[in-house]
Amino acid sequence: MSEGQFGFLAPDEFNGLNQRYEAFKHGESPAVYFDVNELEMLLDQYLDQNAFSDVKNLLILADKLHPNAVGIKLRKAKYYFSEGRIRASWNLLSQVQSIEPSQPEVYMVKGMIEVLNKKFDEAENWFNKAIELAGDEAVDMYYTIASTLETAHQYKSASAYYEMAYRAGGNTDSELLYDLAYCNEKGGNIGRSLKYYRKYLDVNPFSETAWYNLGVINYNDENWKNAMEAFEYSLTVDPRYLPALQGKARVLIQQELYDKGISTYLDYLDEEAPDAEACFEIGDAYRHAGRDKDALTYFKLALNKDDEYADAHYGIALLSFEKGEYMQSLMHLRSAIRVSSYNPDYWYTAALASRNLGLHGEAEDAFEKALELYPYDPEFWLGYADLKYDSGKLELAIELLTRGASYNKNTATIKYRLAGYHLEKEDKFNAISYFAQAVELNREASGDFFREYPNAQYLDELHDLLNKNN
C-alpha cells in the first residue's frame, strides 16, 4: 500500500491497528484508545470497502474521543453522503470548509452531491476547485470525478477527466484506455472511441469485452465486415461469450445470410435461455428466411416472456398482413402501438391494414401519425397518397405528394407518381416537369411509370426527355 493508505505507519503497524479495532469491536478491549490519525485511517479503509456498519461504530467512538477533529467531520460527511443523507453531508462539509478552506476533499464531495442533484456545471466548478487545491496529488481525483460523471451518464465530461487521469499517470494505465473508449462510445464520439479501443487492444488483445464493444461500434456504423471480425476475435478469446455470439448472429442477418444467422442464434440458445429480445430476433430471422411457422413460434415465445414486447407484436402483425389476415394484423399492431407509440413503422403498417379493411378514417389517422413521427420515408407519403387517390381525391393526393417531395427531394418514385397524377388531371406542363425530375434521379424506373400510366407513352415530350438522359 502507499503512504496515502497507511499514513505514517509501516504495513505491520497498520495490521496491528486493524487488530486493535477488531478487538475493540468484539468487546475484547473496551478501554482501547485511538488517536485522530488512527481513526482517520480506519475510517478511510472502511469507507473504501463500503463497510458502513464499521464506519458507524468508528464515528461513534471518534465523537467520544475527538469531538472537534476536522478530519473526522470530513469522513462523517462522506458517510452521510454514502447513506443518502445529502443535506446533513452538505452542512457538515460547509463546516469543514469554513475551518479548513484548503481541504480539497470537501470540494470533491460537494461536487459529487451536485452530480447527484443533476447540477453538472456546479459540480464541475467544485471538482476543479478540488483539483486546484490538490495540485500534484490530484491523480486519483481525476479518476473518481470521471467515474462519478460516467455513472450520471455525463460521458463527454467523464471522458475529459479520464483523459486527465491517463496523462497524469504517464499514459501507462491501459484500463483507463478502456474507460476512455467506452465513454467516447456512449458520448457519440465514435472516432475517438475506436482509437482508444484499438490502443487498449494493442496492450490487452485478450479482452473479449473490448473486442465485443469494437464490434458493436462497427455494427451500429453498418460496417459489417469489421463488426464480424471483432465479434469473431471476441469469441476466439472466449467461445462462450454470449454477447459476441448474439452480435455475430445479428451481423449475419444484416448480410441476409439468414440460415447462418439462425444457426448462430441456435448456438446461443444452447448456452442460455433466450430473453424476449433474443426470441424476437430469432423469429425475425426466420421471417426473413421465409419460414413463417418458425417465426411465429419465436414471436409467441417472446410474448410469453414479455407480453409488452412491442416488436414481437409487430412481427406477428407482419406475418398476418402478408397472409391477408388484416384484422389479426391490426389487433397486434394496436398492441405494439399501445406499448411503443413513437415507432412510425407500426403506424404505417396499421394504416395499410386499416385501408385494406376499409377503415379509411383509422387509416388516415395512422398515416398522419407515421408522417408526424418520420416524414423522410417516401413509402409513407406514397401509401397515404394512394388512400386519397383511391377515394377519388386526386387533388389531395397531389397536395400530399408535393409535401412529401419537400422531405424526400431525391426520391424518383414520388416524382414519377406526381407526373402520373398530373397527367390524370390533364396538367401536361407539371406532368412533364415532374417526369423530367424523376428521369434525372432514376431513368431505369421510367419503365414502371409507363406500365402504370400507359397513356403517357403517347407524349413525345416524355420520350424526348428519356433520349436526352440516355
C-alpha positions as CSV (number, residue, x, y, z in Angstrom):
1,M,0.0,0.0,0.0
2,S,1.0,3.6,-0.5
3,E,1.7,6.1,2.3
4,G,-1.6,7.7,1.5
5,Q,-3.3,4.5,2.7
6,F,-1.0,3.9,5.7
7,G,-0.4,7.4,6.7
8,F,2.9,7.2,8.6
9,L,2.5,3.6,9.6
10,A,4.5,0.7,8.3
11,P,2.4,-2.3,6.9
12,D,2.8,-4.4,10.1
13,E,1.8,-1.4,12.2
14,F,-1.3,-0.9,10.1
15,N,-2.2,-4.5,10.5
16,G,-1.8,-4.1,14.2
17,L,-4.1,-1.1,14.1
18,N,-6.8,-3.3,12.5
19,Q,-6.3,-6.0,15.1
20,R,-6.8,-3.4,17.9
21,Y,-10.0,-2.3,16.2
22,E,-11.2,-5.9,15.8
23,A,-10.5,-6.5,19.5
24,F,-12.5,-3.4,20.4
25,K,-15.4,-4.3,18.1
26,H,-15.7,-7.7,19.6
27,G,-15.6,-6.3,23.2
28,E,-12.2,-7.8,23.9
29,S,-10.6,-4.5,24.7
30,P,-13.3,-1.9,25.8
31,A,-10.8,0.7,27.0
32,V,-8.8,0.9,23.8
33,Y,-7.7,4.4,22.6
34,F,-7.2,5.6,19.1
35,D,-5.6,8.9,18.2
36,V,-7.1,11.0,15.4
37,N,-4.8,9.8,12.6
38,E,-5.5,6.2,13.5
39,L,-9.3,6.7,13.4
40,E,-9.0,8.6,10.1
41,M,-7.0,5.7,8.6
42,L,-9.6,3.1,9.8
43,L,-12.5,5.2,8.6
44,D,-10.9,5.6,5.2
45,Q,-10.4,1.9,4.9
46,Y,-14.0,1.0,5.8
47,L,-15.4,3.8,3.7
48,D,-13.5,2.4,0.7
49,Q,-14.9,-1.0,1.4
50,N,-18.4,0.3,1.9
51,A,-18.4,-1.3,5.3
52,F,-20.8,1.2,6.7
53,S,-21.6,-0.6,10.0
54,D,-17.9,-0.4,10.9
55,V,-17.8,3.3,9.8
56,K,-20.8,4.0,12.0
57,N,-19.2,2.3,15.0
58,L,-15.9,4.2,14.4
59,L,-17.7,7.5,14.1
60,I,-19.5,6.9,17.5
61,L,-16.1,6.2,19.0
62,A,-14.5,9.2,17.3
63,D,-17.2,11.6,18.6
64,K,-16.3,10.5,22.1
65,L,-12.6,10.6,21.8
66,H,-12.1,13.6,19.4
67,P,-15.4,15.5,19.0
68,N,-13.9,18.5,17.3
69,A,-11.4,16.8,14.9
70,V,-11.9,18.3,11.4
71,G,-10.7,15.1,9.7
72,I,-13.3,13.1,11.5
73,K,-16.1,15.6,10.5
74,L,-15.0,15.3,6.8
75,R,-15.2,11.5,7.0
76,K,-18.6,11.7,8.7
77,A,-19.8,13.9,5.8
78,K,-18.6,11.2,3.4
79,Y,-20.5,8.6,5.4
80,Y,-23.7,10.7,5.3
81,F,-23.3,11.1,1.6
82,S,-22.9,7.3,1.2
83,E,-26.1,6.8,3.3
84,G,-28.1,9.2,1.2
85,R,-28.3,11.9,3.9
86,I,-27.4,14.6,1.5
87,R,-28.4,17.7,3.4
88,A,-26.6,16.5,6.5
89,S,-23.5,15.8,4.4
90,W,-23.6,19.2,2.8
91,N,-24.0,21.1,6.1
92,L,-21.0,19.2,7.6
93,L,-18.9,19.8,4.6
94,S,-19.6,23.5,4.8
95,Q,-18.5,23.5,8.5
96,V,-15.2,21.8,7.5
97,Q,-14.8,24.3,4.6
98,S,-15.1,27.2,7.0
99,I,-12.4,25.7,9.2
100,E,-10.1,24.4,6.6
101,P,-10.9,26.0,3.2
102,S,-7.9,24.5,1.6
103,Q,-9.1,20.9,2.1
104,P,-9.6,19.5,-1.5
105,E,-11.8,16.6,-0.4
106,V,-14.5,19.0,0.8
107,Y,-14.9,20.3,-2.7
108,M,-14.8,16.8,-4.2
109,V,-17.7,15.5,-2.1
110,K,-19.6,18.7,-2.8
111,G,-19.1,18.1,-6.5
112,M,-20.4,14.6,-6.1
113,I,-23.5,15.9,-4.3
114,E,-24.2,18.3,-7.2
115,V,-23.8,15.4,-9.7
116,L,-26.5,13.6,-7.6
117,N,-28.7,16.7,-7.9
118,K,-28.0,16.8,-11.6
119,K,-26.4,20.3,-11.3
120,F,-23.5,19.3,-13.5
121,D,-22.0,22.8,-14.1
122,E,-21.9,23.5,-10.4
123,A,-20.4,20.0,-9.9
124,E,-17.5,20.7,-12.2
125,N,-16.8,24.0,-10.5
126,W,-16.4,22.1,-7.2
127,F,-14.3,19.4,-8.9
128,N,-12.0,21.9,-10.5
129,K,-11.5,23.7,-7.2
130,A,-10.6,20.3,-5.6
131,I,-8.1,19.6,-8.3
132,E,-6.6,23.1,-8.0
133,L,-6.1,22.6,-4.2
134,A,-4.8,19.0,-4.6
135,G,-2.0,20.0,-7.0
136,D,0.2,17.1,-7.7
137,E,-1.9,14.8,-5.5
138,A,-4.9,15.1,-7.8
139,V,-4.2,12.0,-9.9
140,D,-6.7,9.8,-8.0
141,M,-9.2,12.6,-8.1
142,Y,-9.4,12.6,-11.8
143,Y,-10.5,9.0,-11.9
144,T,-13.0,9.5,-9.1
145,I,-14.5,12.5,-10.8
146,A,-14.6,10.7,-14.2
147,S,-16.3,7.6,-12.8
148,T,-18.8,9.8,-10.9
149,L,-19.7,11.7,-14.1
150,E,-19.9,8.4,-16.1
151,T,-22.4,7.0,-13.6
152,A,-24.5,10.0,-14.2
153,H,-24.3,9.5,-18.0
154,Q,-22.2,12.6,-18.5
155,Y,-20.0,10.9,-20.9
156,K,-18.3,13.8,-22.6
157,S,-17.2,15.3,-19.2
158,A,-16.2,11.9,-17.9
159,S,-14.0,11.4,-21.0
160,A,-12.2,14.7,-20.3
161,Y,-11.4,13.6,-16.7
162,Y,-10.3,10.1,-17.7
163,E,-8.0,11.8,-20.2
164,M,-6.5,13.9,-17.4
165,A,-6.1,10.7,-15.3
166,Y,-4.4,8.9,-18.2
167,R,-2.0,11.7,-18.8
168,A,-1.3,12.3,-15.1
169,G,-0.4,8.6,-14.8
170,G,2.2,8.9,-17.6
171,N,0.0,7.4,-20.3
172,T,0.6,3.9,-18.9
173,D,-2.7,2.8,-17.3
174,S,-4.3,0.6,-20.1
175,E,-7.5,0.3,-18.1
176,L,-8.1,4.0,-18.5
177,L,-7.9,3.4,-22.3
178,Y,-10.9,1.1,-21.9
179,D,-12.8,3.8,-19.9
180,L,-11.9,6.4,-22.5
181,A,-13.1,4.2,-25.3
182,Y,-16.4,3.3,-23.5
183,C,-17.2,6.9,-22.6
184,N,-16.4,8.2,-26.0
185,E,-18.6,5.5,-27.5
186,K,-21.5,6.4,-25.2
187,G,-20.9,10.1,-25.8
188,G,-21.2,9.6,-29.6
189,N,-17.5,10.4,-30.3
190,I,-17.1,7.2,-32.3
191,G,-13.8,8.1,-34.0
192,R,-12.1,8.6,-30.6
193,S,-13.8,5.6,-29.2
194,L,-12.4,3.4,-32.0
195,K,-8.9,4.9,-31.4
196,Y,-8.9,4.1,-27.7
197,Y,-10.3,0.6,-28.1
198,R,-7.6,-0.2,-30.6
199,K,-4.9,1.2,-28.3
200,Y,-6.4,-0.8,-25.5
201,L,-6.4,-4.0,-27.6
202,D,-2.8,-3.4,-28.6
203,V,-1.9,-3.8,-24.9
204,N,-4.7,-6.3,-23.9
205,P,-5.5,-8.3,-27.0
206,F,-7.3,-11.0,-25.0
207,S,-10.2,-8.8,-23.8
208,E,-13.4,-10.3,-25.1
209,T,-15.4,-7.3,-23.9
210,A,-13.2,-4.8,-25.7
211,W,-13.4,-6.8,-28.9
212,Y,-17.2,-7.1,-28.4
213,N,-17.6,-3.3,-27.9
214,L,-15.5,-2.7,-31.0
215,G,-17.9,-5.0,-32.9
216,V,-20.9,-3.1,-31.6
217,I,-19.5,0.3,-32.8
218,N,-18.9,-1.2,-36.3
219,Y,-22.3,-2.8,-36.3
220,N,-24.0,0.5,-35.4
221,D,-22.0,2.1,-38.2
222,E,-23.2,-0.7,-40.6
223,N,-19.6,-1.8,-41.2
224,W,-20.5,-5.5,-41.3
225,K,-17.0,-6.8,-42.2
226,N,-15.2,-5.1,-39.3
227,A,-18.1,-5.9,-36.9
228,M,-17.9,-9.6,-37.8
229,E,-14.1,-9.6,-37.4
230,A,-14.4,-8.0,-33.9
231,F,-17.1,-10.4,-32.7
232,E,-15.1,-13.3,-34.1
233,Y,-12.0,-12.2,-32.1
234,S,-14.1,-11.9,-29.0
235,L,-15.3,-15.4,-29.5
236,T,-11.7,-16.6,-30.1
237,V,-10.8,-15.3,-26.6
238,D,-14.0,-16.8,-25.1
239,P,-16.1,-19.1,-27.3
240,R,-18.9,-18.9,-24.8
241,Y,-19.1,-15.1,-24.6
242,L,-22.8,-14.8,-25.4
243,P,-23.0,-11.1,-26.3
244,A,-20.4,-11.6,-29.1
245,L,-22.3,-14.7,-30.3
246,Q,-25.5,-12.7,-30.4
247,G,-23.6,-9.9,-32.2
248,K,-22.3,-12.3,-34.8
249,A,-25.8,-13.6,-35.4
250,R,-27.1,-10.1,-35.9
251,V,-24.4,-9.3,-38.5
252,L,-25.2,-12.4,-40.4
253,I,-28.9,-11.4,-40.5
254,Q,-28.0,-7.9,-41.7
255,Q,-26.0,-9.5,-44.5
256,E,-29.1,-11.6,-45.4
257,L,-27.3,-14.8,-44.5
258,Y,-30.4,-16.0,-42.7
259,D,-29.6,-19.7,-42.4
260,K,-26.1,-18.9,-40.9
261,G,-27.6,-16.3,-38.7
262,I,-30.3,-18.7,-37.4
263,S,-27.7,-21.4,-36.8
264,T,-25.6,-18.9,-34.8
265,Y,-28.7,-17.9,-32.8
266,L,-29.4,-21.6,-32.0
267,D,-25.8,-21.9,-30.8
268,Y,-26.6,-19.0,-28.5
269,L,-29.7,-20.9,-27.2
270,D,-27.5,-23.9,-26.4
271,E,-25.7,-21.7,-23.9
272,E,-28.5,-19.7,-22.4
273,A,-32.3,-19.5,-22.3
274,P,-33.2,-16.6,-24.5
275,D,-34.9,-13.4,-23.3
276,A,-37.7,-11.7,-25.2
277,E,-35.3,-9.7,-27.3
278,A,-33.4,-12.8,-28.4
279,C,-36.6,-14.7,-29.2
280,F,-37.8,-11.8,-31.3
281,E,-34.5,-11.6,-33.2
282,I,-34.6,-15.3,-33.9
283,G,-38.2,-15.0,-35.1
284,D,-37.4,-12.1,-37.3
285,A,-34.5,-14.1,-38.9
286,Y,-37.0,-16.9,-39.6
287,R,-39.4,-14.4,-41.1
288,H,-36.8,-13.1,-43.5
289,A,-35.8,-16.6,-44.4
290,G,-39.5,-17.3,-45.4
291,R,-40.0,-19.8,-42.5
292,D,-43.2,-18.2,-41.2
293,K,-44.2,-21.1,-38.9
294,D,-40.9,-21.0,-37.1
295,A,-41.0,-17.2,-37.0
296,L,-44.5,-17.3,-35.4
297,T,-43.3,-19.8,-32.8
298,Y,-40.5,-17.5,-31.6
299,F,-42.6,-14.3,-31.7
300,K,-45.1,-16.0,-29.4
301,L,-42.2,-17.2,-27.2
302,A,-41.0,-13.6,-26.9
303,L,-44.5,-12.5,-25.8
304,N,-44.7,-15.4,-23.3
305,K,-41.5,-13.9,-21.8
306,D,-42.7,-10.3,-22.0
307,D,-46.3,-9.7,-23.2
308,E,-45.3,-6.0,-23.5
309,Y,-42.6,-6.6,-26.1
310,A,-43.8,-4.4,-28.9
311,D,-41.6,-5.8,-31.7
312,A,-42.9,-9.3,-31.2
313,H,-46.5,-8.0,-31.7
314,Y,-45.2,-6.2,-34.8
315,G,-43.6,-9.4,-36.1
316,I,-46.8,-11.3,-35.7
317,A,-48.7,-8.4,-37.4
318,L,-46.4,-8.6,-40.4
319,L,-46.9,-12.3,-40.7
320,S,-50.6,-11.9,-40.5
321,F,-50.6,-9.0,-43.0
322,E,-48.6,-11.0,-45.6
323,K,-51.3,-13.7,-45.4
324,G,-54.1,-11.2,-45.8
325,E,-55.3,-11.6,-42.3
326,Y,-55.7,-7.8,-41.8
327,M,-57.9,-7.8,-38.7
328,Q,-55.4,-10.1,-36.9
329,S,-52.6,-7.9,-38.1
330,L,-54.3,-4.8,-36.9
331,M,-55.0,-6.3,-33.5
332,H,-51.3,-6.9,-32.9
333,L,-50.4,-3.5,-34.3
334,R,-52.6,-1.9,-31.8
335,S,-50.9,-3.8,-29.1
336,A,-47.5,-2.7,-30.4
337,I,-48.6,0.9,-30.6
338,R,-50.0,0.8,-27.1
339,V,-46.6,-0.2,-25.8
340,S,-44.5,2.0,-28.1
341,S,-46.4,4.8,-29.8
342,Y,-43.4,6.5,-31.2
343,N,-42.5,3.9,-33.8
344,P,-43.5,5.2,-37.2
345,D,-43.3,1.7,-38.8
346,Y,-46.0,0.5,-36.5
347,W,-48.3,3.3,-37.5
348,Y,-47.6,2.9,-41.2
349,T,-48.4,-0.8,-41.2
350,A,-51.5,-0.1,-39.1
351,A,-52.5,2.4,-41.8
352,L,-52.1,-0.2,-44.6
353,A,-54.1,-2.8,-42.6
354,S,-56.8,-0.4,-41.9
355,R,-57.0,0.7,-45.5
356,N,-57.3,-3.0,-46.6
357,L,-60.2,-3.4,-44.1
358,G,-62.0,-0.4,-45.4
359,L,-61.4,1.6,-42.2
360,H,-60.4,4.8,-44.1
361,G,-60.7,7.1,-41.1
362,E,-58.5,5.0,-39.0
363,A,-56.1,4.6,-41.9
364,E,-55.8,8.4,-42.4
365,D,-55.1,8.9,-38.7
366,A,-52.4,6.2,-38.7
367,F,-50.8,7.7,-41.9
368,E,-50.8,11.2,-40.3
369,K,-49.1,9.8,-37.1
370,A,-46.5,8.0,-39.1
371,L,-45.6,11.1,-41.1
372,E,-45.6,13.2,-37.9
373,L,-43.0,10.9,-36.4
374,Y,-40.9,10.4,-39.6
375,P,-41.6,12.4,-42.7
376,Y,-38.5,11.1,-44.5
377,D,-39.8,7.7,-45.7
378,P,-41.2,8.1,-49.2
379,E,-43.4,4.9,-48.7
380,F,-45.4,6.7,-46.0
381,W,-46.3,9.5,-48.4
382,L,-47.0,7.2,-51.3
383,G,-49.2,5.0,-49.2
384,Y,-51.2,7.9,-47.9
385,A,-51.5,9.4,-51.4
386,D,-52.8,6.1,-52.7
387,L,-55.5,6.2,-50.0
388,K,-56.6,9.7,-51.1
389,Y,-56.4,8.7,-54.8
390,D,-58.4,5.6,-54.3
391,S,-61.1,7.7,-52.6
392,G,-61.3,9.9,-55.6
393,K,-59.4,12.8,-54.0
394,L,-56.8,13.4,-56.7
395,E,-56.1,17.0,-55.7
396,L,-55.5,16.0,-52.1
397,A,-53.2,13.1,-53.3
398,I,-51.2,15.7,-55.3
399,E,-51.0,18.0,-52.4
400,L,-49.8,15.2,-50.1
401,L,-47.0,14.1,-52.5
402,T,-45.9,17.7,-53.1
403,R,-45.3,18.0,-49.4
404,G,-43.7,14.6,-49.4
405,A,-41.3,15.7,-52.1
406,S,-40.1,18.6,-50.0
407,Y,-38.9,16.0,-47.4
408,N,-37.6,13.5,-49.9
409,K,-36.0,15.6,-52.6
410,N,-34.1,12.8,-54.3
411,T,-36.8,10.2,-54.4
412,A,-37.7,9.4,-58.0
413,T,-40.8,7.4,-57.1
414,I,-42.6,10.4,-55.7
415,K,-41.7,12.5,-58.8
416,Y,-43.0,9.7,-61.1
417,R,-46.2,9.4,-59.1
418,L,-46.7,13.2,-59.3
419,A,-46.1,13.1,-63.0
420,G,-48.8,10.4,-63.3
421,Y,-51.3,12.3,-61.1
422,H,-50.9,15.5,-63.2
423,L,-51.4,13.5,-66.4
424,E,-54.7,12.3,-64.9
425,K,-55.8,15.9,-64.3
426,E,-54.6,16.8,-67.8
427,D,-51.9,19.2,-66.4
428,K,-49.4,18.4,-69.1
429,F,-46.9,21.1,-68.0
430,N,-46.5,19.8,-64.5
431,A,-46.6,16.2,-65.7
432,I,-43.6,16.8,-67.9
433,S,-41.8,18.8,-65.2
434,Y,-42.1,16.1,-62.6
435,F,-41.2,13.4,-65.2
436,A,-38.0,15.3,-66.1
437,Q,-37.0,15.5,-62.4
438,A,-37.8,11.8,-61.9
439,V,-35.8,10.7,-65.0
440,E,-32.8,12.7,-63.8
441,L,-32.9,10.8,-60.5
442,N,-33.6,7.3,-61.8
443,R,-34.0,6.7,-65.5
444,E,-34.5,2.9,-65.2
445,A,-37.7,3.4,-63.2
446,S,-39.4,5.0,-66.2
447,G,-40.5,1.6,-67.4
448,D,-42.6,1.1,-64.3
449,F,-44.1,4.6,-64.9
450,F,-45.2,3.8,-68.5
451,R,-46.7,0.4,-67.3
452,E,-48.7,2.2,-64.6
453,Y,-49.7,5.1,-66.9
454,P,-49.9,3.6,-70.4
455,N,-51.3,6.8,-72.0
456,A,-48.0,8.6,-71.1
457,Q,-46.2,6.7,-73.9
458,Y,-48.1,8.9,-76.4
459,L,-46.4,12.1,-75.2
460,D,-43.4,12.8,-77.4
461,E,-42.0,15.2,-74.8
462,L,-41.5,12.3,-72.3
463,H,-39.6,10.3,-74.9
464,D,-37.5,13.3,-75.7
465,L,-36.6,13.6,-72.1
466,L,-35.6,9.9,-72.0
467,N,-33.5,10.2,-75.1
468,K,-31.8,13.3,-73.6
469,N,-30.9,11.4,-70.5
470,N,-29.8,8.3,-72.3
